[in-house]
Amino acid sequence: QVQLVESGGGLVQPGGSLRLSCAASGDITSFYTVYWHRQAPGKQRQWIAVITSGGSTDYRDSVKGRFTISRDIAKNTVYLQMSRLKPEDTAVYYCNAGRGSDDLWGQGTQVTVSS
């Protein structure tokens, strides 16, 4: 089964940037819809960005214009470029790939935005 591994999280100051990576052990970019979700302490997990197998993208309003989802097909990797980060972006970020009954999740990576 395809496994997902997120990386790139860390501590960043407000206004800063980070790029998260979701590396797959198999081809997820050609056949799967890939989401980035996040879960802040005490809150429900929510999707924030999505990229379809055809390359279409969409974003939750709270990150639109600041975050960009992209992919490298050759590397089986999906990225989340985050800019103009705010303290309210602090959360564990998860990568999720879906196709039919397949629902794959990574282990998550912590992003903390604080001065």
Secondary structure, 3 states (H helix, E strand, C coil): CCCEEEECCEEECCCCCEEEEEEECCCCCCCCEEEEEEECCCCCCEEEEEECCCCCEEECCCCCCCEEEEEECCCCEEEEEECCCCHHHCEEEEEEEEECCEEEECCCEEEEECC
